[in-house]
Amino acid sequence: MTLKATMIVDKDFVIGNVDDRLYGSFIEHLGRAVYGGIYEPGHPEADARGFRQDVLRLVRELRVPIIRYPGGNFVSGYDWKDGIGPVDRRPRKLELAWRTVEPNLFGMNEFADWSKAAGSEVMWAINLGTQGIEDARNVVEYANHPSGSYWSDLRASHGYQQPHNIKTWCLGNEMDGPWQIGHKTAEEYGRSALEAAKVMKWVDPSIELVACGSSALGMPTFAEWEATVLDHTYDHVEYLSLHQYYGNHENDAPTFLARSLQMDEFIRSVSAICDYVKAKKRSKKRMYLSFDEWNVWFHSHASDKKLEPWQVAPPQLEDVYTLEDALVVGCMLISLLKHADRVKIACLAQLVNVIAPIMTKNGGAAWAQTIYYPFMHASLYGRGQALVPLAQSPKYDTKEITDVPYLESIAIHNEEAGEVTIFAVNRHLGESLPFEVDLRSFGTCTVLEHLVLEGADLKAVNTAESPDTVKPHASGGAKLDGARIEAALAPASWNVIRLSTRK
């Protein structure tokens, strides 16, 4: 088989505008995401509020536009009122989702402050597990109402005269899952979400809402859940959520690298269900998607089972990511961009310490994991319009997935910046992939840089002691021949080819 891949990029063949929120992330009160992650009073890098500045620097480099909080499974047993007001009066409680003790030293107001420092907006998830309609309206009033009511005046008494103006809200979390506190049937959740949505928008009509879709493609209620929930909520919400994680449990790299094809199918299926409900309701409204949990997650499963319960911020879900994982994350980012017309919000789950691109040591260093780099590249250079990838590539089969292209790629046109960026993964583990891109509609371009994340060891990781073991370089060597790019994509590599369209 001759290895060669080609792609035609035309500026008039547009998938859709890339919403900046596609590069969102997620912070849950889980493990060391908050305590020891973003918040650690007494750390040498902590400011007066306890915010770790080393972590904030790494977060700012990612340009994360929106962060989902405070959960996750945590939120279905969480009373947001426990995390406001004087810190010394806040209760310590047993947290049942992850079997820890929650000290409530950090809550809505602290997270709003931290998010501003990080340059991000807040995406707040409400509790529809143990709480309901009344609490849904109250938390919006506390967060967003200017003044003159009980909850807004209470916020002001806590030192926040100006409202937080949180514009995006999740109506619960994974309510289809039997593991969820307050698990509901689709009918029960649909009714609850509808009534919560109504009162929340009566308090603040400017907010946007995300209804819970299935917590994974493999759920037995998938599709029926989405259809039933949307039957209740279609006219009152703007987004339906998707969640998906992948792992390499069998140590089968070719299959693992192909998982993003299943992510594509998941998005297509949920889009079809949304359109079915739209047709059923004779609606003119288009339902968009919020892929508000996605990542690789499997490394920490064994160690998590050994944790003693009822600790404060134990090390949970602390996956140490490999180069191989970074390539899968790169493929998943490309999948999201391929559906930019439909997926408007996405949240890499999570941001710090818990299945995260950023890791820390309590009292010590912070560093970037391997998956940090494809996410950062996409966030920095993947803004604009996603273009239809007219690509041809040799393919391979695995026992589970067939017709897997060695090339995974997408092009983004940022007209304002005068740039085109091509993201490409070579899934071939042993051979370089010659890659040719036809840029006929752009005329003569200039190669700005060709970034590459690669390595001889797919299992290589970054640590506090060796934080730069897996790091991108700018020696990719892409060249222009008229209106064509020619590049050799290294085996098992993530590539970013940046081009200037300015004459």
N, C-alpha and C positions, 0 to 999 in steps of 0.2 A: 504493500500500500504506500502510495506517495503522499507524504504529509505536506499539505499546503492549505491554508485557509484564506478566504477573501471576504471582503465586505464592501458594499457600496453605501455611501453616506450622502443623502440629498437633503438640503436644508428645507425643502418643501414637503418632505415626507415626515410629518411630525406625529409622534404618539400623543404627546400632551406636555403641558407645562409642569416642570418639577416643582412641587410645593416645597418650600424650605423645610417644612415640618417632617418631611421624609427622613430627615437626619436627626430625629428626636431620640431621647433615651428614657431611662426609667430608674427611679430610686424607690426602693421599698424598705420598710422597717424589717429587715431580714439580715441576719448575720452581721457583718461589719460594714454594710453599705452606708449607714448613717454614723453610728458610734464607732469611731476608729477609722472611718472612711472620710466622709465630707466634714464630720464634726468631731473634734478631739481637743477639748480644752486642755491646756497644759503642754501640748505638743510644741516643740521649738518653732514650728512653722505656723502655729495657730494665731489668729488675730484675737482681738478683745472679745469677739463673739464666739470664739471656739472654732472658726472655720479654717481648715487647713489650706494655707496659701499654695503649697506645692501641688495639692490636688486641684485647686482652682486653676492654676496655670495650665495643667494638662487638659482640664475640661475646656477652658477657653480656646485652646489650640484646635479643639474639635469643632468649634462653632456650633454647638448644640442649640437649636432654636427653641425646643420645647422639651420638658421633662415631666413624665407621668409620675404621680406620687399620691398617697403613701403606700399603695399596693395595687395589684398583687393580692395573694391569698390573705395577707395581713389585714386588708381593709375590711373584710367581711366580719371581723370581730372587733373593729376599732371604733372607739368613740372619739371623734375629733375634738370634743370639748375637753378631753383629758390632756390635750397638748397645747392649750392656750392659758393665758394668765400667768401669775407669778410662778416661777419654776419650782420654788420650794413648797408650793401647795399642790403640785401635780401628783396624782396617784401612781404608784408602781402596781402593775397588773400582770397576771399570767396571760401570755400571748399564746393562744391555742393553735393557730395555724402552723407555727414553726416550733412550738413548745419551748419558748424562752420567757424571760421576764422583760417587760417593756417599762423602762423608767420614765418615759414621757418627758425627757429633758429637751426634746426637739419636736416641734409641731408645725402647724400651718404658718405661723408668723415667722419662725426661724427659717422655714423652707422658702418662703417668699423672699426673705432677705438674701438667703444663699443663692437663689436663682437669679436675682438681680445682679449679684456679684459675678455669677457665671455667664451673664449675658443671655439668659434663657427665660422663656415664659413657663408658667406652671400649667400642667394638665392635671386637674384634681379628680381623683376617683372617690365617689361616695360609697357609703356602706349600704348595700341593699340585701345584706345577709341577715344581720341582727337588728338593723334599723330600717326606716322606711320613709314615707312621704313627708312627715312633719320634720324629720331631721334633714331631709334633702332641701327643703325650703330654707331652714334655719342656717345651714352652712353657706348657702349662696348669699343670704342676707348678711351674714357676718363678713364674708369675703368681699362682696361687691357693692352693697348698698352704701351710698355716701354718708348719710347720717340721719338722725331723727327717729330711729327705731331701736328696739331693745338690743338686737344683735349687732347692729352697726355701731351703736353707742358703746356697747361692751368692747368691741374692737378698738374704738378710740381710747377707752379707758386703759387698754393694754399697751397704749403707746403708738397706735397706728391710725392716725386721724384720717389719712387718705386710704380709700379702698384698695384692695389688691388687684381688682379688675381681672380675675381669672376668667378667661374666655372659652376654655375647652374643658368639658367635664365628662367623665366616664360614669355610666350608670351601672356601678357595681363591677365585679370581676369574676370571670369564669363561673357564672352561676349554673352552668350545665354540669359542672364537675361534682361528683359525690363527695370529694374531699373538701369541698367548699363549705365553710360555716354558713348555714342558712341556704343550702342547696335547694334549688327550685326546679320544677318542671318548666318547660317552655311556656306553657299557658300561664303558670303562676308568675314567672319572671316577666313575661310580656305585659301582663296587667300591672304589676308593680312598677316596672320601668316606665310605662305610659303615664301613670298617675304622678310619679316623681318628676318626669319630664315636664308635665303641665305646670306644676307649682313652681318648679325651678325657673321656667321661662316667664311665669307671671311675676316673679321677683325681679328677674333681669332678662328682658327679651333679647338682649344682644348675644347671649351665650350660645355655644354650639355643643351638641350632645353626641356621645358615642354609646350605642347599645351593644350589649355583649353578644357576640357570635359564639360559635363553638370554640372551646378551649384548645382544640387540635383537630386536624383533619381526620384522625382515626377514631374520634368519639362515635359511639354507636348511634347517637341521636343526630349526627351531622346531617345537614341539609334540612331535615324536618324541623330542627331547632331554629335555624335561621328563618325559615319560611313562617313559622308560627310567631316568633318574636317580632318580625317585621310586619306581620299582619296587624299586630297591635300598635306598633310604634312608628310605622313608616312616615306618617305625617308630622311627627314631633321630634325626630332625631335627624342628624346630618350624616352620621357615619355608623357603620357596623364594624365590630372588631374581629380580628383574626389573631391567633397565637400559634406559633410553631417553633419547636426546637429540634435540632438534629444532633446525632452522636455517632461515633464510629465504634460501636460496641464490639463488632466482629473483627476489628482491625483490617478492614477492607477499604483501602484508600480509593480505588476506582469507583466503588459504589457511593462512598461518603461524598466524593467530589461531584457526584451526579444528583445529590439530594435536591439541589435547587430546582431541578425540573419538576419535582413533586410540589415545590412551593409555587411554581408557575401554575400548575394544574389546580392547586388549592385556590389561588386568586381567581382564576377563570371560573371555577365552580361557584364560588361565593358571588361573583359578579352576576352570573347567570341567575342565581336565586333572587338577588336584588331586582333584576330586571323582570323576573316572573311576577314578583309582588307588585312592581310598578305597573305591569300590564293588567294584572288582576284588579288593581285599584283605579285603572284608567288615569294614572297620575302623570303629570308632566315633570315631576321632580326626579332627579337622578340621585340615587344613594351612593355615597362614596365610602371608601374603606379606610379603616385605621388598623394597620398591622402593628398593634401597640405592644406586642411581645414577640421578639424573634432573636435567635442566636444559636450557637453551638452550646450544648450542655450535656455532659455525661461524665467528665473526669472525676467529679467529686462525689458521685453517688455512694461509693463504698464507705468513704470516710464520714459522710453525713449520717450514715446509719449508726455510727459508733458514738455519736455525741451524747453527752449527758444532758438531760432536759433541765429547764429552768435556770439557765445562765443568762446574763446580760451580754448581748452581742457576741455570741461565740462565732468561731470561723465556720460559716455555713456556705455551701455552694461556691467554694473558692476554686473553680476550675483554673488550672494553669494551662494556658493555651499554646499550641504548637504552630509551626509554620503551616502544617496541613489544615488546621482549624482556620487560620487566616485566609487560606485560599477558598474554603467553603463560605466564610463570611463575605469574601469578595464576590463569589457567585450569587449569594443571596442579595447583596446590594444591587447587582445587575438585574436580578429578577424584579426587585422593587421598581427600578427605573424603567424596566420594560412595560410596567403597568402604571406608569405615572399618570395616565389619564384617569385611573380609577383609585389608586392608592394615594391618598393625600397626606396621611399621617403615618409614621412608622416609628417605633421605639425600640432601639437596641436594648435588650434586657440582659444585664442592667449596666450601670455606669461605673461603679466603684466597688471593688472587692468581690461582689457577688456576681458570678458569671459575667465578668466585666473586662473592658479594655484597660482599665486603670487598677493597679494594685498598690496596697500600702502595707507597711508594718506599723503596728501600734508604737508610737514614740520614735519611729524610724522613717525610712525612705518611702517615696512614692515613685512608681515607674510605669512605663507603657508596656502592655502585653502585645503579643504578635497581632492580635485582631485590631488593635488600635490603629494600625497604619492604613489598611484598606478603608476603614470607616472614616478616618481623617481625610484621605484623598478624595473620597466620594463627596464628603461634606464641603470641602474647599473648592473642588473643581467640577462637581456634578450639579451645578445650579444653572437653570435656563430651560431649554426645551429638549426633551428626549426624542431622538430621531429613530425612525424605524430601522432596525439593523438587518439589512438585506445581506445576510451572511451565508457562506457555504463553507463547510468544514468536514473533514473525515470524521467518522463516528466509531464508537466502540459499544459493546454490550457487556452488561454484568448479569449475574444470576437473577437480579431483581429488576433492573432497569435496562431497557434496550434503547438503541439509537441515540446514544449520548454523544453530542458533538465535543471534540477535543477543545474547540474554541467556544468560549462564552464571552460575549462582547456586547457593548452598547456605546453609542456616541451621544454626547450632550453638546448642544450649541448655545453658547452664552453670547447673544448678539450684542448686548450692552458692553461686554468686556472685549468683544472681538476675538473670541476664542472658541475652538472646538476641542473637546476632550474625549478621548477614546479610552474606555476601560475594557481590559481584556484579560481573561484567565486562560492559560494553557493547561488543560487537564492531563495531558500526557506526562507520565511520570518519568519517562526515560529519554525522550527526544525533544529537541527544539522544534517549534512549529513556525515555518515561514508564513508570514502574514502580510497581506497586501490590502490596502484600503484605497478605494476610488473616491476622491473628493471632488468630482467633476463640477458640482454646483457651486463650489466655493472658489474655484480658480486657484491661483497660486497662493500657497500658505507657507508659513515658516514654522519649523519644529522648535518649540520652546524648551521642551525637555521630555525625556522618556524615563519615567521612574519604574523601578522593578523591585518587587519583593520576591526573593528566591533563596535557595540554600541547598546544600548537599544532603542535609538531614531533615526529612519531613517532620520529625519529632522534636526538633530544636525548640527551645523555649527561652523566654527572657525572665530573669530573676533580679532581685534586689542587688545581688553581688555581680551579676552579668546582665545589665539591662539592655545591652545593645547586641546581643547574640543574633537576633533576627531583626533586621532594620532595612528599610529600602535604600537603594542607591540610584544615582541618576546617570548610569552608564548603559542604558538600554540600547542605544545605537539606532533608533528609528531614523530613517532618511527619506527625503522627498525626491521623487523623480517626476517632475512636472506637477500634475494634480494627483499623484499617487504617493502613498506612504508605503515604504517597504521596511519591514522589521522582522527580526527573528525572536520569537517569544521563547524564552528559556523553558526547559522542562519544569512542570509544576510551579508556575509563576503567576504572580499578579502584576499587571502592567498598566501604567497610566501614560498615555501619549498625549501631550498637550501641544496644541497648534494655535498660532496666531493667524487670523484671517485679514488682518489689517494690511493694506497695500502700501 
